[in-house]
Amino acid sequence: MCKTPASPAFQPVSLDGRTLHVPRRSAHVPAETWAVTYNGPIPDHWQKTARAKGFNILARVRDRYHLALECRVCGTVTVHKVFTLRTAQPACAGCAEIGRRSAAQDAGLVYLGRDPEDRHYGRYRIPECGHEVRRQFEIIERAAAGKTAIRCETCLQAREEDEARRQGWTRLGRDPLGNPNYRLYRHEACGHEQRIAVTNMSWGQCDCATCGESWTAKPSTIYLARITLPRIGRTVLKLGYSANPEKRFRHQLGLPEDAQVTFLRLLAMPTGHEACAAEKRAHAELGRRFRQAVVPPKLYAGQINVVTEIYAPWLLPEIERVLTRIARDIASPDGTRAA
């Protein structure tokens, strides 16, 4: 999301002992400039317009273009241009702050003020832990309505770090691939760094892909196979991974006896973990770019015991290109390893 240049939402200055709220876009103007009244008349029709819009004009300030408007609801004084008063509904800084403070209270937070870097955000304190968080006003309104919850990133990170330590890992940070459900961890026993789902770490389901004993640490294979199904007169491609592709096709896919299987490519992978991650990324890419090549499960129902990973034969060149890229990344010493 784009951010506006850093500047406070409203810079309070003093006008005859009263706080004068200056709009965010004018915060670059020195405070003492606003405290100077402009010696010019205030026409009656200006006052009439101001009262109709919920304000009283207290004075002209800074120059002939600006007015100090007192809100007739909360009493707050806000600066607005004469043009704004004449052509639009001026906004009261005090009423806005009251609304934000009320929404924060309903959401179980303490409102600390506008965020200085983005006008859409505010700063809040979570009473339970005392930490400060930065949230969009819209999110706070949704939380106040019970539609979402506000969690503390500091406490969440501390909890994730503690869960990792209990399992023999160190939490390094967020997932480098951007998946919000994953984090990057380092295995303390061997130093291997690995992406692991947060929920798997919390339950201890986090075998190391380097020194572990499960399938994730053992060598695996990404395969590309052509499957011909005579009973339904259809030929498809299947992209997957397995430590033993032939065994998988013979015993696990439920293929009919007359099915013909030809392995078009077998790509050796250092670990099952890397094979799984690379295969998932390949399916995500192919499904996004060539949605029409994904064969619906109903077209091979009762023939292949899967509901995904099946593609039309014409996609073969594209799948080959994806596998070639995976092979290059695995072989390259400084390449991005599948994670």
C-alpha positions as CSV (number, residue, x, y, z in Angstrom):
1,M,0.0,0.0,0.0
2,C,1.3,3.5,-0.9
3,K,2.1,5.7,2.0
4,T,1.8,9.5,2.2
5,P,4.9,11.4,3.2
6,A,5.6,11.4,6.9
7,S,3.7,14.1,8.8
8,P,1.4,14.1,11.8
9,A,-2.3,14.0,11.1
10,F,-3.1,17.2,13.0
11,Q,-0.5,19.5,14.5
12,P,-2.0,21.2,17.5
13,V,-1.0,24.9,18.0
14,S,-2.4,27.5,20.3
15,L,-4.8,30.3,19.4
16,D,-5.6,32.6,22.4
17,G,-5.0,29.7,24.7
18,R,-7.1,27.2,22.8
19,T,-5.8,24.3,20.8
20,L,-6.0,24.9,17.1
21,H,-6.0,21.8,14.9
22,V,-4.2,22.2,11.6
23,P,-5.0,19.8,8.7
24,R,-2.3,17.2,7.9
25,R,-1.5,18.7,4.5
26,S,-0.6,22.0,6.2
27,A,1.5,20.5,9.0
28,H,4.7,21.8,7.2
29,V,3.7,25.4,8.0
30,P,5.4,26.7,11.2
31,A,3.1,26.5,14.2
32,E,3.6,30.2,15.1
33,T,2.2,31.2,11.7
34,W,-1.3,29.8,12.6
35,A,-1.4,31.7,15.9
36,V,-1.4,35.0,14.0
37,T,-4.9,36.3,13.3
38,Y,-5.5,38.0,10.0
39,N,-7.0,41.4,10.4
40,G,-9.8,41.2,7.9
41,P,-13.7,41.2,8.0
42,I,-15.8,38.1,8.5
43,P,-18.8,38.6,6.3
44,D,-22.2,37.7,7.9
45,H,-22.9,35.2,5.1
46,W,-19.7,33.3,6.0
47,Q,-21.0,33.0,9.6
48,K,-24.4,31.9,8.4
49,T,-22.8,29.2,6.2
50,A,-20.6,28.1,9.0
51,R,-23.6,27.7,11.4
52,A,-25.5,25.8,8.8
53,K,-22.6,23.4,8.6
54,G,-22.1,23.0,12.4
55,F,-19.4,25.6,13.1
56,N,-18.8,29.1,14.4
57,I,-16.1,31.3,12.9
58,L,-13.7,32.4,15.6
59,A,-11.2,34.3,13.5
60,R,-9.3,34.5,10.3
61,V,-5.8,33.0,10.8
62,R,-2.5,32.9,9.0
63,D,-3.7,34.7,5.9
64,R,-6.9,35.8,4.1
65,Y,-7.6,32.3,3.0
66,H,-7.9,30.4,6.3
67,L,-10.5,30.3,9.1
68,A,-10.5,29.0,12.7
69,L,-13.8,27.1,12.9
70,E,-15.2,26.1,16.3
71,C,-17.3,22.9,16.2
72,R,-20.8,23.4,17.7
73,V,-20.9,19.8,18.9
74,C,-17.5,19.2,20.6
75,G,-16.0,22.7,20.8
76,T,-12.8,21.8,19.0
77,V,-11.2,24.5,16.9
78,T,-10.0,23.4,13.4
79,V,-8.4,25.4,10.6
80,H,-10.1,25.2,7.2
81,K,-9.9,27.3,4.1
82,V,-12.6,29.8,3.2
83,F,-13.1,27.9,0.0
84,T,-13.7,24.6,1.9
85,L,-16.3,26.3,4.1
86,R,-18.1,27.7,1.0
87,T,-18.0,24.6,-1.2
88,A,-17.9,21.5,1.1
89,Q,-18.6,20.2,4.5
90,P,-15.6,21.0,6.8
91,A,-14.4,18.1,8.9
92,C,-14.0,18.6,12.7
93,A,-10.7,17.2,14.0
94,G,-12.1,16.8,17.5
95,C,-15.2,14.8,16.4
96,A,-12.9,12.6,14.3
97,E,-10.6,11.9,17.2
98,I,-13.6,11.2,19.5
99,G,-14.9,8.7,17.0
100,R,-11.5,7.0,16.7
101,R,-11.1,6.9,20.5
102,S,-14.6,5.4,20.8
103,A,-13.9,2.7,18.1
104,A,-10.7,1.8,19.8
105,Q,-12.4,1.4,23.2
106,D,-15.1,-0.8,21.6
107,A,-12.3,-2.9,20.1
108,G,-10.6,-3.3,23.5
109,L,-7.7,-0.9,22.7
110,V,-6.4,2.5,23.8
111,Y,-6.2,5.1,21.1
112,L,-2.8,6.9,21.1
113,G,-3.2,9.1,18.0
114,R,-2.8,9.2,14.2
115,D,0.1,7.4,12.6
116,P,2.6,10.0,11.4
117,E,3.5,8.1,8.2
118,D,0.0,7.2,6.8
119,R,-3.3,9.1,7.2
120,H,-5.2,5.8,7.0
121,Y,-3.5,4.4,10.2
122,G,-3.6,5.0,13.9
123,R,-1.5,4.0,16.9
124,Y,-3.0,1.9,19.7
125,R,-2.0,0.2,22.9
126,I,-3.2,-3.3,23.8
127,P,-4.1,-3.2,27.5
128,E,-3.5,-6.9,28.2
129,C,0.2,-6.7,27.3
130,G,1.0,-3.0,27.0
131,H,2.4,-3.2,23.5
132,E,1.7,-0.7,20.8
133,V,0.3,-1.7,17.4
134,R,-0.3,0.2,14.2
135,R,-3.6,-0.5,12.4
136,Q,-5.8,0.9,9.7
137,F,-8.9,2.8,11.0
138,E,-11.1,0.5,9.0
139,I,-9.7,-2.5,10.7
140,I,-10.3,-1.0,14.1
141,E,-13.9,-0.3,13.1
142,R,-14.3,-3.9,12.0
143,A,-12.9,-5.1,15.3
144,A,-15.2,-2.8,17.2
145,A,-18.1,-4.4,15.3
146,G,-16.9,-7.9,16.3
147,K,-16.0,-8.8,12.7
148,T,-12.3,-9.3,13.3
149,A,-9.7,-9.4,16.2
150,I,-6.6,-7.4,16.9
151,R,-3.5,-9.4,17.8
152,C,-0.2,-8.2,19.1
153,E,2.7,-8.9,16.7
154,T,5.2,-8.6,19.5
155,C,3.4,-11.3,21.6
156,L,2.8,-13.4,18.6
157,Q,6.5,-13.4,17.7
158,A,7.5,-14.2,21.2
159,R,5.1,-17.1,21.3
160,E,6.4,-18.5,18.0
161,E,10.0,-18.1,19.2
162,D,9.2,-20.0,22.3
163,E,7.4,-22.8,20.4
164,A,10.5,-23.1,18.1
165,R,12.9,-23.3,21.0
166,R,10.9,-26.2,22.5
167,Q,11.2,-28.1,19.3
168,G,14.9,-27.4,18.8
169,W,14.6,-24.7,16.2
170,T,15.2,-20.9,16.1
171,R,12.7,-18.6,14.5
172,L,14.5,-16.4,12.0
173,G,11.7,-14.4,10.5
174,R,8.8,-14.4,8.1
175,D,8.5,-16.7,5.2
176,P,10.9,-15.5,2.4
177,L,8.3,-16.7,-0.1
178,G,5.6,-14.6,1.5
179,N,3.2,-17.3,2.7
180,P,1.6,-15.8,5.9
181,N,1.2,-19.3,7.4
182,Y,4.9,-20.1,7.2
183,R,8.0,-18.9,9.0
184,L,11.8,-19.4,8.3
185,Y,13.5,-21.4,11.0
186,R,17.0,-22.8,11.7
187,H,17.5,-26.3,13.1
188,E,19.9,-26.0,16.1
189,A,21.2,-29.5,15.7
190,C,22.7,-29.0,12.2
191,G,22.2,-25.4,11.3
192,H,19.8,-26.1,8.4
193,E,17.4,-23.3,7.5
194,Q,13.9,-24.3,6.5
195,R,10.4,-23.0,5.8
196,I,7.9,-24.6,8.2
197,A,4.2,-24.0,8.7
198,V,3.6,-22.3,12.0
199,T,1.0,-24.8,13.1
200,N,3.3,-27.7,12.3
201,M,6.0,-26.1,14.5
202,S,3.6,-25.6,17.4
203,W,2.7,-29.3,17.3
204,G,6.2,-30.5,16.7
205,Q,5.6,-31.8,13.2
206,C,8.8,-30.3,11.9
207,D,11.3,-32.9,10.7
208,C,14.6,-31.4,9.5
209,A,15.1,-31.8,5.7
210,T,18.9,-32.3,6.3
211,C,19.4,-34.5,9.3
212,G,15.9,-35.8,9.9
213,E,14.8,-39.4,9.5
214,S,11.5,-39.1,7.8
215,W,10.7,-38.8,4.1
216,T,11.4,-35.1,4.1
217,A,15.1,-35.6,4.7
218,K,15.5,-38.5,2.2
219,P,16.2,-38.2,-1.5
220,S,13.1,-37.9,-3.7
221,T,12.1,-37.6,-7.3
222,I,9.8,-35.2,-9.2
223,Y,8.3,-37.2,-12.1
224,L,6.4,-36.3,-15.2
225,A,4.4,-39.2,-16.6
226,R,2.0,-39.8,-19.6
227,I,-1.0,-41.9,-18.7
228,T,-3.1,-43.5,-21.4
229,L,-6.5,-44.7,-20.3
230,P,-8.0,-47.0,-23.0
231,R,-11.3,-47.5,-21.2
232,I,-12.3,-43.9,-21.5
233,G,-10.1,-43.1,-24.5
234,R,-8.1,-40.3,-22.8
235,T,-4.5,-39.5,-22.4
236,V,-3.3,-37.2,-19.6
237,L,-0.1,-35.9,-18.0
238,K,0.6,-36.3,-14.3
239,L,3.2,-34.2,-12.5
240,G,4.1,-35.3,-9.0
241,Y,6.9,-36.4,-6.6
242,S,7.7,-39.6,-4.8
243,A,10.7,-41.5,-3.4
244,N,9.8,-44.3,-5.7
245,P,7.7,-43.2,-8.6
246,E,7.2,-46.7,-10.1
247,K,5.9,-48.0,-6.8
248,R,3.5,-45.1,-6.5
249,F,2.0,-45.8,-9.9
250,R,1.8,-49.5,-9.3
251,H,0.3,-49.5,-5.9
252,Q,-1.1,-46.1,-4.9
253,L,-2.9,-44.5,-7.9
254,G,-5.5,-47.2,-8.5
255,L,-4.9,-47.3,-12.2
256,P,-6.8,-49.9,-14.2
257,E,-4.8,-52.9,-15.5
258,D,-4.9,-51.7,-19.1
259,A,-3.6,-48.2,-18.3
260,Q,-0.3,-47.4,-20.0
261,V,2.3,-45.3,-18.1
262,T,5.3,-43.7,-19.6
263,F,7.7,-41.7,-17.5
264,L,8.7,-38.6,-19.6
265,R,11.1,-37.1,-17.0
266,L,12.5,-38.1,-13.6
267,L,14.2,-35.3,-11.7
268,A,16.2,-36.3,-8.7
269,M,15.8,-34.1,-5.7
270,P,18.1,-33.9,-2.7
271,T,15.3,-34.3,-0.1
272,G,11.6,-35.0,0.0
273,H,11.1,-31.5,1.6
274,E,12.6,-29.8,-1.5
275,A,10.7,-32.0,-3.9
276,C,7.4,-31.3,-2.2
277,A,8.0,-27.5,-2.1
278,A,9.2,-27.4,-5.7
279,E,6.3,-29.5,-6.9
280,K,3.8,-27.3,-5.1
281,R,5.2,-24.2,-6.7
282,A,5.2,-25.8,-10.1
283,H,1.5,-26.7,-9.8
284,A,0.6,-23.2,-8.5
285,E,2.4,-21.7,-11.5
286,L,0.9,-24.0,-14.1
287,G,-2.6,-23.7,-12.6
288,R,-2.4,-19.9,-12.7
289,R,-1.0,-19.6,-16.2
290,F,-2.7,-22.5,-17.9
291,R,-6.0,-23.0,-16.1
292,Q,-7.6,-24.5,-19.2
293,A,-5.0,-27.3,-19.2
294,V,-6.0,-28.6,-15.8
295,V,-8.1,-31.7,-16.4
296,P,-11.3,-31.8,-14.2
297,P,-11.4,-34.9,-11.9
298,K,-14.8,-35.9,-13.3
299,L,-13.1,-36.7,-16.7
300,Y,-10.9,-39.4,-15.1
301,A,-13.0,-40.4,-12.1
302,G,-12.6,-44.1,-11.3
303,Q,-9.4,-44.3,-13.4
304,I,-6.8,-42.3,-11.3
305,N,-7.0,-42.1,-7.5
306,V,-6.2,-38.3,-7.4
307,V,-8.2,-35.1,-7.8
308,T,-5.3,-32.8,-8.8
309,E,-1.9,-32.8,-10.7
310,I,-3.5,-34.0,-14.0
311,Y,-3.0,-31.9,-17.1
312,A,-3.8,-32.0,-20.8
313,P,-1.1,-33.5,-23.1
314,W,-0.6,-30.2,-25.0
315,L,0.9,-28.7,-21.8
316,L,4.0,-30.9,-22.1
317,P,6.4,-28.3,-23.4
318,E,5.5,-25.9,-20.6
319,I,5.9,-28.5,-17.9
320,E,9.2,-29.5,-19.3
321,R,10.4,-25.8,-19.1
322,V,9.3,-25.7,-15.4
323,L,11.2,-28.9,-14.6
324,T,14.3,-27.6,-16.4
325,R,14.2,-24.5,-14.2
326,I,13.8,-26.6,-11.1
327,A,16.8,-28.7,-12.1
328,R,18.9,-25.6,-12.8
329,D,18.1,-24.2,-9.4
330,I,18.9,-27.4,-7.6
331,A,22.2,-27.8,-9.5
332,S,23.3,-24.2,-9.1
333,P,25.5,-23.7,-5.9
334,D,24.1,-20.2,-5.5
335,G,20.6,-20.9,-6.9
336,T,17.4,-20.6,-4.9
337,R,16.9,-24.0,-3.4
338,A,13.3,-25.3,-3.2
339,A,12.2,-24.8,0.3
